[in-house]
Amino acid sequence: MFRRTTAALLCASMLGLSQVGCIGQMATSGKVMEFNLSVVENRWARWLVFLLLYIIPVYGIAGLIDLVIVNSIEFHTGENPITGKPRIAVRTGQEEVMMADGSRALSTENADGSVTIQMWDAQDNERVVRLVPVPGGIEAHDETGEMLGRVDSDGSMYSKWGPMPAYAAR
């Protein structure tokens, strides 16, 4: 009985770890992480708590619950049952990203199909870039409208200073 339970828990944790492409808020896993961050102040003790929660496998089981139950409910009802927030796969026209260093970015989809990206560093200095679809690729423009760069559908990249080497694997 113990072996079977251990094997099932191990499989559940491995399944949870292998599903990194899931679209959903992963709210159950987030709650486990919030608990892990709040249980102790010392970062080394917090790391030991993390290892314990990973080995037991609390993180794996939480991930499995997210994948099978919570994210499925979120997908079908349009709302996450734990957070009460709307599903993340809905296109709202705006997305905001906050970084740990205090920087942030806001992307806004415009009516003409372009995307405006506003970026603020940790000191609140703003930079604006507009991504504009053009025949055969996409261009990036600064706030004055000057082209900063272009990527063509064949992978060719250009900056305002000239062609750039292709670094992406094909």
C-alpha positions as CSV (number, residue, x, y, z in Angstrom):
1,M,0.0,0.0,0.0
2,F,2.8,2.4,0.9
3,R,4.7,1.7,-2.3
4,R,1.6,2.3,-4.4
5,T,0.8,5.6,-2.7
6,T,4.4,6.7,-3.0
7,A,4.4,5.8,-6.7
8,A,1.2,7.7,-7.3
9,L,2.4,10.8,-5.5
10,L,5.7,10.6,-7.4
11,C,3.8,10.3,-10.7
12,A,1.5,13.2,-9.8
13,S,4.5,15.4,-8.9
14,M,6.3,14.5,-12.1
15,L,3.2,15.2,-14.2
16,G,2.8,18.6,-12.5
17,L,6.4,19.5,-13.3
18,S,6.2,18.4,-16.9
19,Q,3.2,20.5,-17.8
20,V,4.9,23.9,-18.1
21,G,2.9,25.0,-21.1
22,C,-0.4,25.1,-19.4
23,I,-2.5,28.3,-19.8
24,G,-4.1,29.2,-16.6
25,Q,-3.4,31.1,-13.4
26,M,-2.0,28.1,-11.5
27,A,-3.7,29.5,-8.4
28,T,-3.3,26.5,-6.2
29,S,0.4,26.4,-6.9
30,G,0.5,30.1,-6.3
31,K,-1.1,29.6,-2.9
32,V,1.5,27.1,-2.0
33,M,4.2,29.5,-3.0
34,E,2.6,32.3,-1.0
35,F,2.6,30.0,2.0
36,N,6.3,29.1,1.4
37,L,7.3,32.8,1.2
38,S,5.3,33.8,4.3
39,V,6.3,30.9,6.7
40,V,9.8,32.2,7.5
41,E,11.8,35.4,6.9
42,N,15.2,33.8,6.6
43,R,16.0,33.0,2.9
44,W,17.9,29.8,3.8
45,A,15.1,28.5,6.0
46,R,12.6,29.5,3.2
47,W,14.7,27.4,0.8
48,L,14.6,24.4,3.2
49,V,10.8,24.8,3.4
50,F,10.7,24.9,-0.4
51,L,12.7,21.7,-0.6
52,L,10.5,20.0,1.9
53,L,7.3,21.1,0.0
54,Y,8.9,19.9,-3.2
55,I,10.0,16.5,-1.9
56,I,6.7,15.7,0.0
57,P,5.4,16.6,-3.1
58,V,3.1,19.5,-2.2
59,Y,4.1,21.5,-5.2
60,G,3.5,18.6,-7.5
61,I,0.1,17.8,-6.1
62,A,-0.9,21.5,-6.2
63,G,0.2,21.6,-9.8
64,L,-1.8,18.5,-10.7
65,I,-4.9,20.0,-9.0
66,D,-4.3,23.2,-11.1
67,L,-3.9,21.3,-14.3
68,V,-6.8,18.9,-13.9
69,I,-9.4,20.8,-11.9
70,V,-8.8,24.5,-11.3
71,N,-7.5,25.5,-14.7
72,S,-10.3,23.4,-16.4
73,I,-12.9,25.2,-14.4
74,E,-11.2,28.5,-15.3
75,F,-11.3,27.6,-19.0
76,H,-14.9,26.5,-19.1
77,T,-16.5,29.2,-16.8
78,G,-14.2,32.1,-17.6
79,E,-13.3,32.7,-14.0
80,N,-10.7,31.1,-11.7
81,P,-12.5,29.6,-8.7
82,I,-9.7,30.4,-6.3
83,T,-8.7,33.9,-7.3
84,G,-12.1,35.0,-8.7
85,K,-10.2,36.7,-11.6
86,P,-11.2,36.2,-15.2
87,R,-9.2,33.6,-17.2
88,I,-5.9,34.8,-18.5
89,A,-6.3,33.6,-22.0
90,V,-8.9,36.3,-22.7
91,R,-7.6,39.0,-24.9
92,T,-8.4,42.3,-23.3
93,G,-6.2,44.6,-25.5
94,Q,-3.9,45.4,-22.5
95,E,-1.4,43.3,-20.6
96,E,0.8,44.5,-17.8
97,V,4.0,42.8,-16.5
98,M,5.7,43.7,-13.2
99,M,9.3,42.6,-12.6
100,A,10.9,41.9,-9.2
101,D,13.3,44.9,-9.6
102,G,10.4,47.3,-9.8
103,S,10.4,47.8,-13.6
104,R,7.1,47.2,-15.5
105,A,5.7,47.2,-19.0
106,L,2.2,47.7,-20.4
107,S,1.3,46.5,-23.9
108,T,-1.7,47.9,-25.6
109,E,-3.2,46.5,-28.8
110,N,-4.2,49.3,-31.1
111,A,-7.1,49.4,-33.6
112,D,-4.7,49.4,-36.6
113,G,-3.1,46.1,-35.5
114,S,0.0,47.6,-34.0
115,V,1.0,47.1,-30.3
116,T,2.3,50.0,-28.1
117,I,4.6,48.9,-25.4
118,Q,5.2,51.3,-22.5
119,M,8.2,50.4,-20.3
120,W,9.2,51.9,-16.9
121,D,12.4,51.2,-15.2
122,A,12.7,50.9,-11.4
123,Q,13.2,54.7,-11.2
124,D,10.0,55.3,-13.2
125,N,11.7,56.5,-16.4
126,E,9.4,55.7,-19.3
127,R,10.3,54.4,-22.8
128,V,7.7,53.7,-25.5
129,V,8.1,51.3,-28.4
130,R,5.4,50.6,-31.1
131,L,5.4,47.3,-33.0
132,V,3.9,47.8,-36.4
133,P,3.0,45.0,-38.8
134,V,4.3,45.6,-42.3
135,P,4.1,43.5,-45.4
136,G,6.5,40.6,-44.8
137,G,7.4,41.4,-41.2
138,I,7.1,43.7,-38.2
139,E,8.9,47.0,-37.4
140,A,9.7,48.6,-34.0
141,H,9.3,52.4,-33.8
142,D,10.2,54.8,-30.9
143,E,7.9,57.4,-29.5
144,T,8.9,59.9,-32.3
145,G,8.0,57.4,-35.0
146,E,11.6,56.6,-36.0
147,M,12.2,52.9,-37.0
148,L,14.4,51.2,-34.5
149,G,14.4,47.8,-36.2
150,R,12.6,45.3,-38.3
151,V,12.2,41.5,-38.4
152,D,11.1,39.9,-41.7
153,S,9.1,36.7,-41.9
154,D,12.2,34.9,-43.2
155,G,14.0,35.7,-40.0
156,S,16.1,38.6,-41.4
157,M,16.7,41.3,-38.8
158,Y,17.6,44.9,-39.4
159,S,18.3,47.8,-37.0
160,K,18.3,51.5,-38.0
161,W,22.1,51.0,-38.3
162,G,21.8,48.1,-40.8
163,P,21.4,44.3,-41.1
164,M,21.8,42.3,-37.9
165,P,23.1,38.7,-37.6
166,A,20.4,36.1,-37.1
167,Y,20.8,34.5,-33.6
168,A,17.6,32.5,-33.6
169,A,17.8,28.8,-34.3
170,R,15.9,27.7,-37.4
